[in-house]
């Protein structure tokens, strides 16, 4: 009975670790933030081109610059969280393997 409980716990932990690892890889490999950054960068280039001809565009350029910085930080945070999830998943899988009765 005791070994059956340990085996069940190890299987559940291994599944949770595998799920965490896959979720971390999906977050790291996700390209949705990079697409957003490219779009904002292309629009900010168009806005800065207008800045040479119009006087009231300086606040818009400043806002676009801040938006690009915020998206860059968002990408860095997402990659960090994804890496943490992947490493945590590997650790949980190792612990689950260690828990298996011999």
C-alpha positions as CSV (number, residue, x, y, z in Angstrom):
1,X,0.0,0.0,0.0
2,X,2.8,2.4,0.9
3,X,4.6,1.8,-2.3
4,X,1.4,2.3,-4.4
5,X,1.0,5.7,-2.8
6,X,4.6,6.7,-3.4
7,X,4.2,5.6,-7.0
8,X,1.0,7.5,-7.5
9,X,2.6,10.6,-6.0
10,X,5.7,10.3,-8.2
11,X,3.5,9.9,-11.3
12,X,1.5,13.0,-10.4
13,X,4.6,15.0,-9.7
14,X,6.2,13.9,-12.9
15,X,3.1,15.0,-14.8
16,X,3.1,18.3,-13.1
17,X,6.8,18.8,-13.8
18,X,6.3,17.8,-17.4
19,X,3.4,20.3,-17.7
20,X,5.5,23.1,-16.1
21,X,8.4,22.3,-18.5
22,X,6.2,22.4,-21.6
23,X,4.5,25.6,-20.4
24,X,7.9,27.3,-19.9
25,X,9.1,26.3,-23.3
26,X,5.9,27.6,-24.9
27,X,6.3,31.0,-23.1
28,X,9.9,31.3,-24.2
29,X,9.1,30.2,-27.8
30,X,6.1,32.5,-28.1
31,X,6.5,35.2,-30.6
32,X,3.5,37.3,-29.9
33,X,5.5,40.0,-28.1
34,X,8.1,40.2,-30.8
35,X,5.4,40.8,-33.4
36,X,4.0,43.6,-31.3
37,X,7.4,45.2,-30.9
38,X,8.0,45.1,-34.6
39,X,4.6,46.8,-35.3
40,X,5.2,49.5,-32.7
41,X,8.7,50.1,-34.0
42,X,7.5,50.5,-37.6
43,X,4.8,53.0,-36.5
44,X,7.3,55.0,-34.4
45,X,9.6,55.3,-37.4
46,X,6.7,56.8,-39.4
47,X,5.9,59.1,-36.5
48,X,9.5,60.3,-36.2
49,X,9.5,61.0,-40.0
50,X,6.5,63.3,-39.4
51,X,8.3,65.0,-36.5
52,X,10.6,66.8,-39.0
53,X,7.7,68.4,-40.7
54,X,5.2,69.0,-37.8
55,X,5.9,70.8,-34.5
56,X,3.2,69.1,-32.2
57,X,4.4,65.5,-32.7
58,X,7.1,65.5,-30.0
59,X,4.8,64.2,-27.2
60,X,3.7,61.4,-29.5
61,X,7.3,60.4,-30.2
62,X,8.0,60.4,-26.5
63,X,5.0,58.2,-25.9
64,X,6.0,55.8,-28.7
65,X,9.5,55.5,-27.2
66,X,8.1,54.7,-23.8
67,X,5.8,52.1,-25.3
68,X,8.7,50.4,-27.1
69,X,10.7,50.3,-23.8
70,X,7.7,48.8,-22.0
71,X,7.2,46.1,-24.6
72,X,10.9,45.3,-24.4
73,X,10.7,44.9,-20.7
74,X,7.6,42.7,-21.1
75,X,9.5,40.4,-23.5
76,X,12.4,40.1,-21.0
77,X,10.0,39.3,-18.1
78,X,8.1,36.7,-20.2
79,X,11.3,35.0,-21.2
80,X,12.5,35.0,-17.6
81,X,9.2,33.5,-16.4
82,X,9.4,30.8,-19.1
83,X,12.9,29.9,-18.2
84,X,12.0,29.6,-14.6
85,X,9.0,27.4,-15.4
86,X,11.2,25.1,-17.6
87,X,13.8,24.8,-14.9
88,X,11.2,24.2,-12.2
89,X,9.6,21.5,-14.4
90,X,12.9,19.7,-14.8
91,X,13.5,19.9,-11.0
92,X,10.1,18.5,-10.2
93,X,10.6,15.6,-12.7
94,X,14.0,14.8,-11.1
95,X,12.3,14.8,-7.6
96,X,9.5,12.6,-8.9
97,X,12.1,10.1,-10.3
98,X,13.9,10.1,-7.0
99,X,10.6,9.4,-5.2
100,X,9.9,6.2,-7.1
101,X,10.3,3.1,-4.9
102,X,13.1,0.7,-5.9
